[in-house]
């Protein structure tokens, strides 16, 4: 089930729940169908990797795991506060996102 997505790749977000609650990070990728997001440096999971080629190093790698989009909130680049996002259409029919706290355009 796809929902209205108000986040984009490259946005700075804050985590609302979980072990890393309160941490900020940049969105690396978004899966719109499953509503999952991968955020840089948040929700790290350890993965055991076997060497595939001769001479390649194996071991334990820390990798970002997906987070559900409902557990994230956008951080406004202008005021720096976590905020909800409004969408609006300008006169030239361009869609913009607006910060709910300070009223400034996000992009």
ABEGO torsion letter per residue (X at the ends): XBBBBABBBGBBBBBABEAABGBBBBBABBBAAAGBBBBBGBGBBBBBBBBABBGBBBEBBBBBBBBBAAABBBBBAAAGBBBBBBBBBBAAGBBBBBBAAAGBBAX
